[in-house]
Amino acid sequence: MSKEIPYKIYLEEKEIPTKWYNVRADMKNKPAPLLNPATKEPMKAEELEGVFCKELVKQEIDDTTPYFDIPEEIVNFYKMYRPSPLVRAYCLEKELGTPAHIYYKFEGNNTSGSHKLNSAIAQAYYAKEQGLKGVTTETGAGQWGTALSMACSYFNLDCQVYMVKVSYEQKPFRREVMRTYGASVTPSPSMLTNVGRKINEEFPGTTGSLGCAISEAVEAATTQEGYRYVLGSVLSQVLLHQTIIGLETKAALDKYDVTPDIIIGCAGGGSNLGGLISPFAGEMCRGEKNYRIIAVEPASCPSLTRGSYRYDFCDTGKVCPLAKMYTLGSGYIPAPNHAGGLRYHGMSSIVSQLYDDGIVEATTVKQTEVFDAAQKFARIEGILPAPESAHAIKVAMDEAMKCKETGEAKNIVFGLTGTGYFDMYAYKQFNDGEMSDYIPSDEEIAASLANCPNI
Ligand SMILES: *Cc1c(COP(=O)(O)O)cnc(C)c1O
């Protein structure tokens, strides 16, 4: 007899994982190394240490060590808001009339409202350990900046955030949360950096992009003594920290002898998805198990499904190392859709390689169907989801409906990465019937890819 499964599966405090899992150790084809944009040679640790914290550089380039101990200070911080619940979506299953069992891992139970705090606290910790004064970063939708400002205030570090101008204006309350935690927030492009002044001169009145804000934050880090740059997604170190999500999920499922059939996550830069799936993808890499793993992208920014797997710039100003990834081209400016956190032109090199190896599959969904799913979910399961998270909800619901047709009781697990309280402007557009779908043409994508470096 299988055990009765509660609405929420919590781990006990002593069951919170104390190591992060590095899936690269088990990957047969390793993700390609970061390259120096000038020499096209793999970046050496010393070169990366000018931009990133030392310990984080170690994590970034290590593709053989399977587990990293989580420092005690970070474990203790995790205890304030973790373990996050794994919820059995009984109400949703009933509403859909599906025989499928649906589970979601909810990462929105902290003030920053998303999974990003899992990596922010780690990055702030290593910056403090190194004796730095502070860190700089960019934020698009604002979740990363919020998480980082919380983490920095905990360790008494200065936090300078370059926030994409359009979102600085659209999300004034995100900005105030960051300021409450002591961060300084500058709309990007700004007049504080050379690259910002140049972009403002070239494109007067521009509302900015993530790629521009990254260039500004990197310049700010490298021109101030005692500062380093930190990034909230894409990098392998961020995926490593986010494996706390997948390790907890696996431990919770194991407690009830549940084996997932399908695992679903939204994919922007790939950090929550990579973190959720790592332990499962690792089993697949080792040939022990088989799962269906689905990455969900917005149709307006389809890097895995319609991009090209190649080396590309990570930012508009082309100051960052080159990364091999599925990309739409670093000049790709997605239509102003509302899933702000999913608008990056590239994808984590780990997720890219897993996708190329057929371990991860990918699909796209349109904005209006995403909000439709978000609204349903809010009404049935009670949680008002972030638009990013709702991409995963949409596909989980679709898969559950397929089970209804076939009568299969599959176990579907998805990542619910955050809450949508700061996205009410987007919900307003949806409620007013003013939301539209944008799908780029093949020509648009080809034109953007033409500007990738020739490697
Ligand atoms: C940033 C963000 C995402 C997307 O980022 P990934 O690195 O792809 O995980 C998804 N959901 C929420 C709530 C976010 O804040």
The ligand as an ORCA input file, in Angstrom:
! r2SCAN-3c Opt
* xyz 0 1
  C      14.285     35.099    -12.352
  C      13.086     34.253    -12.262
  C      12.868     33.167    -13.129
  C      13.793     32.830    -14.269
  O      15.136     32.676    -13.981
  P      15.870     31.273    -14.098
  O      17.291     31.588    -13.902
  O      15.575     30.727    -15.475
  O      15.319     30.423    -13.046
  C      11.766     32.388    -12.953
  N      10.857     32.656    -11.986
  C      11.013     33.683    -11.136
  C       9.972     33.939    -10.099
  C      12.132     34.509    -11.244
  O      12.279     35.526    -10.395
*
